[in-house]
Amino acid sequence: MTQATVRVPIGKVHGGVTQPQEDLLAVEEPLEIRLGSQSLSVTMRTPGDDFELAAGFLLAEGIVSSASQILHIANSELNIVVVELSAEVVIQPVQPQRSFMMTSACGLCGKASLQALEANRCPVLPPRRFNIDSHVIHRLPLELRQKQDVFESTGGLHAAALFNPDGELESLREDVGRHNAVDKLVGHALLSCRTPLRDSMMLVSGRASYELVQKALVAGIPVLAAVGAPSSLAVATAERCGMTLIGFLRDGRFNLYTGSL
């Protein structure tokens, strides 16, 4: 079984003295997602929750819209996930220039053109019914950090989590890639038949880029908060689609870039 962490020998340097020790690292390995016999994506990720990662990726890319369209997910071999979809899902042949080849740091790097990016249109959210108090929001980063088990031991992973309006943690996923953590989180909700997530808020441990806003919008999430900064395209997209976007959520403060509480 592939592990999420691995121990490696290191030299620990204090001043001019080097001592042999071990360090615990987050694992980064490739995962290939196939639709039947057709290869769709290869992404660098932290092993674990691979079926959820595949499901979340398919939802974000608009290939599926509900759990009922996913008939079966299985490992054909190590680091390869094969998804079987229902007959109602029409799959266009993947052209070489359209295939998804992504690093752990990349969400949209696999898009071969601006036209491919434009194809991933973000849905406009319905009128909001999700309300959360600012005092509740302030305590969420600490809640996130306390539940990041692999980050606590390695310091090398991003996290994404869902919270309800009372600030209670619903689910959390970690990965070396920010977009993978979100795909795992959303994929878990999809396979649990909980999407769209109109009664949940998402918190991410890093910055809020366009691809994270896009993935959250497709999942129906009305509020996205980030510990770091949002990008200009993330703010513009959240504004256009009716999402509340929060940045720099830390140290008892945050910036409200779009929407309201």
Backbone as CSV, one residue per row, in Angstrom:
resi,resn,N_x,N_y,N_z,CA_x,CA_y,CA_z,C_x,C_y,C_z
1,MET,0.846,-1.196,0.000,0.000,0.000,0.000,0.883,1.249,0.000
2,THR,0.533,2.203,-0.828,1.290,3.445,-0.892,0.987,4.306,0.319
3,GLN,2.033,4.878,0.918,1.887,5.671,2.123,1.906,7.158,1.796
4,ALA,1.323,7.961,2.703,1.290,9.412,2.526,2.567,10.073,3.010
5,THR,3.353,9.357,3.836,4.606,9.911,4.351,5.716,8.879,4.225
6,VAL,6.958,9.368,4.223,8.116,8.481,4.151,9.251,9.091,4.964
7,ARG,10.035,8.244,5.626,11.191,8.713,6.384,12.439,8.653,5.509
8,VAL,13.257,9.714,5.579,14.493,9.771,4.805,15.636,10.189,5.717
9,PRO,16.845,9.701,5.441,18.001,10.130,6.239,18.431,11.539,5.835
10,ILE,18.789,12.352,6.798,19.247,13.714,6.532,20.457,14.016,7.416
11,GLY,21.113,15.114,7.078,22.138,15.652,7.949,21.615,16.899,8.611
12,LYS,21.480,16.892,9.922,20.973,18.036,10.683,22.152,18.927,11.056
13,VAL,22.140,20.160,10.551,23.278,21.054,10.729,22.962,22.112,11.771
14,HIS,23.762,22.158,12.844,23.697,23.206,13.866,25.033,23.923,13.876
15,GLY,25.037,25.160,13.381,26.307,25.859,13.272,27.200,25.137,12.294
16,GLY,28.320,24.648,12.759,29.226,23.909,11.884,29.206,22.422,12.128
17,VAL,28.256,21.937,12.920,28.194,20.528,13.284,27.029,19.852,12.560
18,THR,27.310,18.734,11.906,26.288,17.960,11.205,26.072,16.634,11.913
19,GLN,24.807,16.336,12.210,24.459,15.084,12.872,23.485,14.299,11.995
20,PRO,23.669,12.992,11.857,22.737,12.170,11.078,21.411,12.008,11.820
21,GLN,20.317,12.265,11.113,18.983,12.099,11.669,18.042,11.601,10.577
22,GLU,16.769,11.500,10.920,15.735,11.166,9.947,14.712,12.278,9.900
23,ASP,14.104,12.459,8.723,13.039,13.440,8.568,11.839,12.749,7.929
24,LEU,10.642,13.220,8.281,9.409,12.662,7.734,8.910,13.584,6.636
25,LEU,8.759,13.050,5.422,8.349,13.843,4.268,6.983,13.394,3.755
26,ALA,6.248,14.354,3.190,5.018,14.027,2.488,5.374,13.396,1.144
27,VAL,4.707,12.318,0.798,4.975,11.610,-0.455,4.320,12.344,-1.618
28,GLU,5.024,12.426,-2.732,4.473,12.961,-3.977,4.693,11.920,-5.070
29,GLU,3.592,11.419,-5.636,3.656,10.403,-6.684,2.608,10.700,-7.754
30,PRO,2.807,10.193,-8.962,1.822,10.429,-10.025,0.581,9.576,-9.854
31,LEU,-0.540,10.119,-10.276,-1.787,9.360,-10.352,-2.372,9.556,-11.744
32,GLU,-2.621,8.464,-12.413,-3.282,8.521,-13.720,-4.761,8.214,-13.544
33,ILE,-5.610,9.071,-14.095,-7.059,8.861,-14.081,-7.481,8.437,-15.468
34,ARG,-8.139,7.295,-15.560,-8.625,6.783,-16.832,-10.144,6.699,-16.828
35,LEU,-10.743,6.995,-17.971,-12.158,6.733,-18.198,-12.232,5.478,-19.064
36,GLY,-12.520,4.354,-18.435,-12.427,3.090,-19.148,-10.976,2.850,-19.543
37,SER,-10.737,2.677,-20.828,-9.371,2.458,-21.321,-8.692,3.750,-21.755
38,GLN,-9.390,4.869,-21.669,-8.863,6.146,-22.147,-8.208,6.921,-21.017
39,SER,-6.951,7.289,-21.189,-6.246,8.080,-20.195,-6.717,9.527,-20.271
40,LEU,-7.126,10.075,-19.125,-7.648,11.434,-19.078,-6.685,12.407,-18.439
41,SER,-6.036,12.010,-17.342,-5.220,12.951,-16.576,-4.118,12.228,-15.837
42,VAL,-2.980,12.894,-15.734,-1.917,12.457,-14.843,-1.585,13.638,-13.942
43,THR,-1.721,13.450,-12.651,-1.449,14.524,-11.705,-0.522,14.035,-10.614
44,MET,0.296,14.923,-10.107,1.169,14.601,-8.986,0.406,14.883,-7.701
45,ARG,0.321,13.866,-6.845,-0.484,14.016,-5.631,0.119,13.243,-4.475
46,THR,-0.413,13.471,-3.279,-0.096,12.655,-2.122,-1.034,11.456,-2.118
47,PRO,-0.533,10.234,-2.108,-1.403,9.057,-2.140,-2.411,9.063,-0.992
48,GLY,-3.589,8.563,-1.307,-4.684,8.514,-0.346,-5.896,9.234,-0.890
49,ASP,-7.067,8.689,-0.682,-8.323,9.284,-1.151,-8.302,9.467,-2.672
50,ASP,-7.679,8.529,-3.377,-7.532,8.665,-4.828,-8.866,8.590,-5.566
51,PHE,-9.793,7.774,-5.078,-11.103,7.696,-5.730,-11.835,9.032,-5.603
52,GLU,-11.721,9.652,-4.434,-12.334,10.967,-4.225,-11.679,12.013,-5.115
53,LEU,-10.357,11.926,-5.263,-9.650,12.851,-6.137,-10.154,12.733,-7.564
54,ALA,-10.309,11.519,-8.042,-10.806,11.308,-9.401,-12.225,11.843,-9.563
55,ALA,-13.083,11.562,-8.590,-14.472,12.022,-8.673,-14.556,13.534,-8.641
56,GLY,-13.793,14.169,-7.751,-13.794,15.622,-7.677,-13.262,16.263,-8.936
57,PHE,-12.242,15.653,-9.539,-11.689,16.159,-10.786,-12.723,16.087,-11.901
58,LEU,-13.435,14.983,-11.996,-14.450,14.822,-13.040,-15.585,15.828,-12.878
59,LEU,-15.961,16.114,-11.634,-16.999,17.111,-11.393,-16.512,18.499,-11.791
60,ALA,-15.306,18.853,-11.376,-14.765,20.180,-11.662,-14.601,20.416,-13.150
61,GLU,-14.301,19.354,-13.907,-14.108,19.496,-15.343,-15.413,19.403,-16.128
62,GLY,-16.536,19.237,-15.418,-17.822,19.195,-16.094,-18.100,17.887,-16.806
63,ILE,-17.325,16.848,-16.500,-17.539,15.547,-17.147,-18.715,14.825,-16.505
64,VAL,-18.859,14.956,-15.181,-20.032,14.417,-14.485,-20.667,15.538,-13.680
65,SER,-21.923,15.337,-13.338,-22.640,16.320,-12.517,-23.263,15.699,-11.282
66,SER,-23.239,14.372,-11.179,-23.826,13.708,-10.014,-23.145,12.368,-9.788
67,ALA,-23.291,11.861,-8.575,-22.677,10.574,-8.234,-23.282,9.434,-9.039
68,SER,-24.533,9.574,-9.443,-25.197,8.504,-10.189,-24.556,8.258,-11.547
69,GLN,-23.821,9.228,-12.057,-23.163,9.061,-13.355,-21.849,8.290,-13.248
70,ILE,-21.391,8.048,-12.025,-20.179,7.253,-11.792,-20.614,5.855,-11.385
71,LEU,-20.394,4.898,-12.265,-20.829,3.533,-11.991,-19.842,2.785,-11.121
72,HIS,-18.548,3.044,-11.342,-17.540,2.244,-10.637,-16.206,2.975,-10.677
73,ILE,-15.469,2.916,-9.576,-14.107,3.429,-9.515,-13.235,2.344,-8.890
74,ALA,-12.110,2.055,-9.534,-11.228,1.007,-9.016,-9.793,1.294,-9.424
75,ASN,-8.859,0.645,-8.713,-7.448,0.683,-9.102,-7.173,-0.462,-10.064
76,SER,-6.668,-0.149,-11.256,-6.271,-1.218,-12.166,-4.874,-1.714,-11.820
77,GLU,-4.050,-0.820,-11.320,-2.728,-1.129,-10.806,-2.281,0.050,-9.971
78,LEU,-1.070,-0.025,-9.419,-0.591,1.030,-8.549,-0.581,2.373,-9.268
79,ASN,-1.164,3.385,-8.608,-1.189,4.764,-9.113,-1.998,4.942,-10.396
80,ILE,-2.915,4.034,-10.660,-3.844,4.184,-11.787,-5.262,3.940,-11.290
81,VAL,-6.136,4.936,-11.483,-7.547,4.818,-11.115,-8.378,4.783,-12.389
82,VAL,-9.248,3.804,-12.478,-10.118,3.647,-13.645,-11.556,3.925,-13.231
83,VAL,-12.199,4.843,-13.946,-13.578,5.235,-13.661,-14.477,4.757,-14.789
84,GLU,-15.561,4.103,-14.439,-16.571,3.700,-15.419,-17.790,4.602,-15.237
85,LEU,-18.213,5.256,-16.309,-19.337,6.187,-16.259,-20.583,5.577,-16.887
86,SER,-21.730,6.126,-16.530,-22.991,5.659,-17.092,-23.087,6.035,-18.560
87,ALA,-23.968,5.360,-19.275,-24.097,5.568,-20.722,-24.566,6.971,-21.062
88,GLU,-25.212,7.662,-20.119,-25.701,9.008,-20.402,-24.585,10.034,-20.526
89,VAL,-23.391,9.704,-20.024,-22.255,10.631,-20.082,-21.546,10.447,-21.410
90,VAL,-21.542,11.486,-22.209,-20.893,11.441,-23.517,-19.474,11.985,-23.365
91,ILE,-18.505,11.170,-23.692,-17.102,11.540,-23.546,-16.515,11.804,-24.927
92,GLN,-15.974,13.010,-25.093,-15.278,13.331,-26.321,-13.873,12.755,-26.254
93,PRO,-13.371,12.233,-27.362,-11.994,11.714,-27.353,-11.015,12.788,-26.904
94,VAL,-10.093,12.406,-26.037,-9.114,13.359,-25.525,-7.994,13.523,-26.546
95,GLN,-7.852,14.730,-27.078,-6.780,15.006,-28.011,-5.478,15.194,-27.239
96,PRO,-4.331,14.913,-27.870,-3.060,15.063,-27.141,-2.867,16.454,-26.559
97,GLN,-3.282,17.496,-27.291,-3.070,18.841,-26.792,-4.074,19.217,-25.711
98,ARG,-5.094,18.376,-25.494,-6.136,18.686,-24.510,-5.975,17.860,-23.244
99,SER,-5.071,16.900,-23.253,-4.944,16.022,-22.103,-4.476,16.813,-20.891
100,PHE,-4.809,16.307,-19.723,-4.517,16.995,-18.470,-3.230,16.445,-17.878
101,MET,-2.151,17.199,-17.998,-0.892,16.815,-17.380,-0.565,17.881,-16.339
102,MET,-0.631,17.527,-15.065,-0.551,18.528,-14.019,0.492,18.171,-12.981
103,THR,1.192,19.182,-12.494,2.063,19.005,-11.344,1.249,19.252,-10.091
104,SER,1.833,18.965,-8.942,1.122,19.177,-7.685,0.876,20.652,-7.414
105,ALA,1.632,21.536,-8.069,1.475,22.969,-7.861,0.518,23.591,-8.860
106,CYS,-0.041,22.779,-9.736,-0.760,23.324,-10.886,-2.188,22.814,-10.929
107,GLY,-3.121,23.714,-11.139,-4.504,23.316,-11.341,-4.890,23.385,-12.788
108,LEU,-4.518,24.473,-13.472,-4.946,24.683,-14.849,-3.795,24.554,-15.839
109,CYS,-2.640,24.086,-15.381,-1.488,24.008,-16.271,-1.733,23.058,-17.431
110,GLY,-2.650,22.103,-17.253,-2.909,21.149,-18.318,-3.764,21.705,-19.430
111,LYS,-4.344,22.872,-19.249,-5.141,23.455,-20.314,-4.219,23.890,-21.442
112,ALA,-4.500,23.410,-22.635,-3.596,23.662,-23.750,-3.849,24.995,-24.425
113,SER,-4.979,25.666,-24.112,-5.282,26.912,-24.798,-6.243,27.740,-23.981
114,LEU,-6.382,29.012,-24.365,-7.373,29.865,-23.714,-8.783,29.360,-23.984
115,GLN,-8.998,28.735,-25.140,-10.312,28.176,-25.443,-10.660,27.050,-24.477
116,ALA,-9.651,26.253,-24.114,-9.883,25.172,-23.159,-10.233,25.730,-21.792
117,LEU,-9.582,26.829,-21.412,-9.904,27.466,-20.137,-11.314,28.038,-20.173
118,GLU,-11.689,28.649,-21.291,-13.021,29.234,-21.427,-14.108,28.171,-21.350
119,ALA,-13.758,26.932,-21.756,-14.744,25.850,-21.724,-15.170,25.516,-20.305
120,ASN,-14.324,25.790,-19.341,-14.665,25.539,-17.942,-15.396,26.746,-17.360
121,ARG,-16.585,27.006,-17.839,-17.353,28.147,-17.363,-17.828,27.892,-15.936
122,CYS,-17.750,28.912,-15.113,-18.162,28.776,-13.720,-19.646,29.083,-13.592
123,PRO,-20.403,28.247,-12.904,-21.832,28.486,-12.754,-22.122,29.630,-11.790
124,VAL,-23.206,30.342,-12.056,-23.671,31.374,-11.131,-24.460,30.683,-10.018
125,LEU,-24.125,30.999,-8.781,-24.784,30.362,-7.648,-26.204,30.898,-7.463
126,PRO,-27.113,30.086,-6.946,-28.456,30.571,-6.634,-28.408,31.531,-5.450
127,PRO,-29.476,32.260,-5.204,-29.491,33.183,-4.056,-29.065,32.476,-2.775
128,ARG,-28.227,33.146,-1.993,-27.619,32.520,-0.820,-28.585,32.319,0.327
129,ARG,-28.430,31.190,0.981,-29.155,30.925,2.222,-28.180,30.551,3.330
130,PHE,-26.881,30.637,3.029,-25.843,30.271,3.986,-25.393,31.517,4.734
131,ASN,-25.516,31.503,6.057,-25.096,32.624,6.879,-24.182,32.113,7.987
132,ILE,-23.066,32.809,8.153,-22.107,32.424,9.184,-21.565,33.681,9.849
133,ASP,-21.465,33.656,11.155,-21.025,34.826,11.916,-19.513,35.011,11.786
134,SER,-19.087,36.256,11.750,-17.658,36.549,11.607,-16.843,35.982,12.767
135,HIS,-17.428,35.937,13.963,-16.715,35.384,15.114,-16.452,33.888,14.915
136,VAL,-17.368,33.217,14.238,-17.166,31.800,13.932,-16.051,31.642,12.906
137,ILE,-16.039,32.506,11.897,-15.028,32.426,10.846,-13.626,32.582,11.419
138,HIS,-13.467,33.477,12.385,-12.139,33.735,12.949,-11.498,32.490,13.560
139,ARG,-12.288,31.578,14.074,-11.702,30.421,14.754,-11.450,29.231,13.816
140,LEU,-11.857,29.338,12.558,-11.741,28.201,11.649,-10.293,27.843,11.286
141,PRO,-9.373,28.817,11.077,-7.997,28.419,10.748,-7.350,27.550,11.817
142,LEU,-7.598,27.847,13.093,-7.048,27.027,14.170,-7.645,25.634,14.131
143,GLU,-8.945,25.556,13.871,-9.609,24.258,13.755,-9.000,23.449,12.613
144,LEU,-8.744,24.117,11.494,-8.137,23.454,10.341,-6.751,22.932,10.694
145,ARG,-5.935,23.783,11.277,-4.554,23.408,11.589,-4.505,22.247,12.575
146,GLN,-5.375,22.240,13.550,-5.362,21.178,14.561,-5.729,19.821,13.979
147,LYS,-6.458,19.814,12.856,-6.895,18.554,12.255,-6.027,18.134,11.073
148,GLN,-4.981,18.902,10.747,-4.077,18.550,9.658,-3.024,17.572,10.159
149,ASP,-3.363,16.302,10.179,-2.490,15.297,10.778,-1.157,15.164,10.041
150,VAL,-1.209,15.068,8.703,0.025,14.861,7.947,0.861,16.132,7.914
151,PHE,0.211,17.298,7.833,0.959,18.553,7.868,1.700,18.688,9.192
152,GLU,1.054,18.285,10.260,1.663,18.414,11.581,2.964,17.621,11.667
153,SER,3.018,16.494,10.962,4.206,15.649,11.035,5.230,15.960,9.953
154,THR,4.804,16.625,8.853,5.734,16.869,7.747,5.908,18.348,7.412
155,GLY,4.893,19.176,7.681,4.941,20.587,7.303,4.873,20.801,5.804
156,GLY,4.450,19.767,5.039,4.550,19.852,3.586,3.269,19.693,2.809
157,LEU,2.111,19.879,3.431,0.853,19.647,2.726,-0.092,20.834,2.808
158,HIS,-0.907,20.978,1.764,-2.020,21.917,1.778,-3.255,21.195,2.315
159,ALA,-4.235,21.981,2.745,-5.472,21.395,3.254,-6.672,22.171,2.742
160,ALA,-7.785,21.460,2.617,-9.071,22.066,2.302,-10.102,21.417,3.204
161,ALA,-11.015,22.227,3.737,-11.990,21.703,4.687,-13.351,22.347,4.456
162,LEU,-14.390,21.606,4.818,-15.759,22.106,4.781,-16.260,22.301,6.203
163,PHE,-16.941,23.431,6.426,-17.532,23.741,7.718,-18.999,24.077,7.529
164,ASN,-19.811,23.788,8.542,-21.215,24.179,8.501,-21.368,25.590,9.080
165,PRO,-22.562,26.174,9.044,-22.732,27.553,9.530,-22.369,27.760,10.995
166,ASP,-22.338,26.678,11.776,-21.951,26.791,13.185,-20.444,26.654,13.387
167,GLY,-19.702,26.516,12.306,-18.263,26.373,12.404,-17.796,24.980,12.735
168,GLU,-18.677,23.995,12.595,-18.308,22.604,12.869,-17.666,21.988,11.632
169,LEU,-16.545,21.319,11.826,-15.826,20.700,10.720,-16.612,19.508,10.175
170,GLU,-16.880,19.529,8.883,-17.604,18.429,8.240,-16.646,17.410,7.622
171,SER,-15.614,17.893,6.949,-14.627,17.001,6.342,-13.381,17.800,6.001
172,LEU,-12.253,17.091,5.891,-10.963,17.733,5.601,-10.121,16.772,4.785
173,ARG,-9.391,17.327,3.819,-8.462,16.539,3.021,-7.143,17.296,2.872
174,GLU,-6.034,16.537,2.799,-4.700,17.122,2.634,-4.041,16.576,1.373
175,ASP,-3.148,17.378,0.793,-2.403,16.930,-0.384,-1.266,17.904,-0.647
176,VAL,-0.236,17.439,-1.372,0.840,18.350,-1.760,0.354,19.416,-2.733
177,GLY,-0.735,19.140,-3.447,-1.314,20.105,-4.375,-2.582,20.719,-3.821
178,ARG,-2.693,22.056,-3.895,-3.899,22.730,-3.386,-5.143,22.259,-4.126
179,HIS,-5.028,22.154,-5.432,-6.186,21.746,-6.229,-6.562,20.298,-5.959
180,ASN,-5.557,19.440,-5.669,-5.859,18.052,-5.327,-6.606,17.952,-4.009
181,ALA,-6.210,18.754,-3.018,-6.904,18.740,-1.731,-8.370,19.107,-1.912
182,VAL,-8.635,20.105,-2.766,-10.020,20.507,-3.022,-10.760,19.421,-3.786
183,ASP,-10.118,18.816,-4.796,-10.773,17.740,-5.539,-11.119,16.565,-4.623
184,LYS,-10.214,16.226,-3.707,-10.496,15.139,-2.767,-11.683,15.481,-1.866
185,LEU,-11.704,16.716,-1.408,-12.778,17.157,-0.520,-14.124,17.140,-1.240
186,VAL,-14.154,17.725,-2.438,-15.394,17.781,-3.212,-15.789,16.384,-3.692
187,GLY,-14.791,15.586,-4.074,-15.083,14.228,-4.510,-15.720,13.391,-3.416
188,HIS,-15.266,13.588,-2.184,-15.878,12.890,-1.053,-17.352,13.271,-0.922
189,ALA,-17.635,14.559,-1.054,-19.025,15.015,-0.970,-19.854,14.476,-2.131
190,LEU,-19.276,14.455,-3.333,-19.991,13.945,-4.502,-20.350,12.478,-4.332
191,LEU,-19.371,11.666,-3.945,-19.616,10.232,-3.788,-20.554,9.935,-2.626
192,SER,-20.682,10.895,-1.698,-21.622,10.760,-0.579,-22.983,11.354,-0.914
193,CYS,-23.138,11.771,-2.184,-24.400,12.366,-2.676,-24.775,13.619,-1.885
194,ARG,-23.782,14.451,-1.555,-24.030,15.674,-0.795,-23.944,16.934,-1.651
195,THR,-23.562,16.806,-2.892,-23.467,17.984,-3.754,-24.836,18.286,-4.369
196,PRO,-25.134,19.583,-4.615,-24.296,20.757,-4.380,-24.204,21.115,-2.895
197,LEU,-23.048,21.674,-2.519,-22.737,21.965,-1.119,-23.194,23.367,-0.736
198,ARG,-24.468,23.623,-0.817,-24.993,24.970,-0.586,-25.048,25.352,0.887
199,ASP,-24.877,24.374,1.773,-24.926,24.656,3.203,-23.563,24.498,3.858
200,SER,-22.500,24.648,3.073,-21.146,24.490,3.596,-20.257,25.631,3.133
201,MET,-19.252,25.924,3.953,-18.206,26.893,3.631,-16.894,26.142,3.488
202,MET,-16.087,26.522,2.492,-14.788,25.891,2.300,-13.679,26.814,2.781
203,LEU,-12.702,26.226,3.486,-11.504,26.939,3.901,-10.302,26.221,3.321
204,VAL,-9.383,26.983,2.690,-8.157,26.408,2.149,-6.965,27.016,2.874
205,SER,-5.905,26.228,2.998,-4.783,26.629,3.842,-3.848,27.620,3.171
206,GLY,-3.904,27.760,1.857,-3.011,28.666,1.149,-3.740,29.847,0.561
207,ARG,-3.378,30.187,-0.679,-4.024,31.309,-1.350,-5.239,30.832,-2.126
208,ALA,-6.068,31.778,-2.556,-7.274,31.458,-3.323,-7.039,31.847,-4.776
209,SER,-6.719,30.889,-5.612,-6.515,31.129,-7.031,-7.801,30.860,-7.799
210,TYR,-7.774,31.171,-9.086,-8.971,30.982,-9.914,-9.457,29.546,-9.888
211,GLU,-8.518,28.567,-10.014,-8.973,27.184,-10.122,-9.673,26.711,-8.855
212,LEU,-9.293,27.234,-7.686,-9.978,26.844,-6.456,-11.373,27.443,-6.392
213,VAL,-11.499,28.690,-6.850,-12.830,29.313,-6.923,-13.705,28.537,-7.891
214,GLN,-13.141,28.175,-9.044,-13.904,27.433,-10.052,-14.386,26.093,-9.510
215,LYS,-13.506,25.361,-8.839,-13.886,24.059,-8.294,-14.964,24.208,-7.220
216,ALA,-14.840,25.237,-6.378,-15.837,25.464,-5.331,-17.186,25.844,-5.934
217,LEU,-17.179,26.656,-6.974,-18.424,27.060,-7.618,-19.142,25.869,-8.249
218,VAL,-18.400,25.015,-8.930,-19.007,23.835,-9.543,-19.641,22.947,-8.480
219,ALA,-19.034,22.914,-7.295,-19.585,22.113,-6.194,-20.731,22.815,-5.473
220,GLY,-21.029,24.066,-5.860,-22.145,24.789,-5.256,-21.829,25.442,-3.930
221,ILE,-20.549,25.646,-3.622,-20.141,26.198,-2.328,-20.315,27.720,-2.339
222,PRO,-21.085,28.297,-1.402,-21.375,29.734,-1.437,-20.301,30.618,-0.836
223,VAL,-19.450,30.076,0.054,-18.431,30.872,0.733,-17.104,30.137,0.667
224,LEU,-16.074,30.832,0.158,-14.726,30.288,0.119,-13.803,31.225,0.888
225,ALA,-13.068,30.679,1.837,-12.117,31.466,2.616,-10.726,30.877,2.454
226,ALA,-9.732,31.761,2.434,-8.349,31.331,2.281,-7.499,31.996,3.347
227,VAL,-6.503,31.270,3.832,-5.564,31.837,4.786,-4.681,32.875,4.102
228,GLY,-4.433,32.678,2.799,-3.604,33.599,2.033,-4.420,34.540,1.166
229,ALA,-3.766,35.082,0.136,-4.366,36.095,-0.722,-5.129,35.468,-1.882
230,PRO,-6.161,36.137,-2.368,-6.805,35.714,-3.607,-6.111,36.365,-4.799
231,SER,-6.297,35.801,-5.980,-5.808,36.429,-7.200,-6.892,37.342,-7.766
232,SER,-6.514,38.194,-8.704,-7.484,39.112,-9.306,-8.575,38.346,-10.048
233,LEU,-8.202,37.266,-10.754,-9.196,36.492,-11.493,-10.113,35.744,-10.538
234,ALA,-9.582,35.297,-9.402,-10.416,34.632,-8.401,-11.479,35.591,-7.882
235,VAL,-11.087,36.840,-7.600,-12.040,37.837,-7.096,-13.082,38.171,-8.159
236,ALA,-12.644,38.375,-9.388,-13.580,38.722,-10.464,-14.574,37.593,-10.715
237,THR,-14.090,36.360,-10.669,-14.968,35.213,-10.903,-15.958,35.039,-9.761
238,ALA,-15.497,35.163,-8.530,-16.385,35.050,-7.374,-17.456,36.134,-7.409
239,GLU,-17.068,37.341,-7.776,-18.024,38.451,-7.869,-19.084,38.166,-8.918
240,ARG,-18.653,37.701,-10.080,-19.587,37.444,-11.187,-20.553,36.306,-10.858
241,CYS,-20.092,35.326,-10.091,-20.891,34.124,-9.855,-21.623,34.115,-8.515
242,GLY,-21.538,35.200,-7.748,-22.302,35.292,-6.513,-21.707,34.567,-5.334
243,MET,-20.389,34.380,-5.325,-19.722,33.717,-4.207,-19.147,34.748,-3.249
244,THR,-19.217,34.459,-1.960,-18.514,35.258,-0.958,-17.086,34.745,-0.861
245,LEU,-16.113,35.629,-1.085,-14.702,35.239,-1.092,-13.956,36.003,-0.006
246,ILE,-13.301,35.259,0.873,-12.554,35.805,2.007,-11.085,35.468,1.847
247,GLY,-10.216,36.447,2.101,-8.781,36.221,2.044,-8.089,36.684,3.310
248,PHE,-6.837,36.251,3.489,-6.021,36.609,4.659,-6.747,36.328,5.971
249,LEU,-7.379,35.154,6.044,-8.083,34.764,7.263,-7.074,34.210,8.259
250,ARG,-6.574,35.082,9.116,-5.600,34.670,10.122,-5.407,35.802,11.135
251,ASP,-4.922,35.429,12.302,-4.586,36.394,13.352,-5.772,37.292,13.715
252,GLY,-6.957,36.719,13.729,-8.133,37.468,14.159,-8.646,38.503,13.182
253,ARG,-8.316,38.365,11.912,-8.787,39.320,10.910,-8.987,38.602,9.583
254,PHE,-9.687,39.242,8.674,-9.790,38.755,7.301,-10.303,39.871,6.410
255,ASN,-10.077,39.715,5.099,-10.573,40.647,4.102,-11.739,40.034,3.366
256,LEU,-12.815,40.786,3.231,-13.985,40.340,2.494,-13.904,40.940,1.096
257,TYR,-13.589,40.123,0.103,-13.363,40.604,-1.250,-14.646,40.664,-2.077
258,THR,-15.532,39.724,-1.890,-16.815,39.726,-2.597,-17.892,39.208,-1.669
259,GLY,-19.140,39.537,-1.982,-20.265,39.010,-1.223,-20.398,39.644,0.143
260,SER,-21.127,38.949,0.999,-21.409,39.449,2.350,-21.562,38.266,3.281
261,LEU,-21.592,38.551,4.580,-21.762,37.500,5.592,-23.187,37.528,6.142
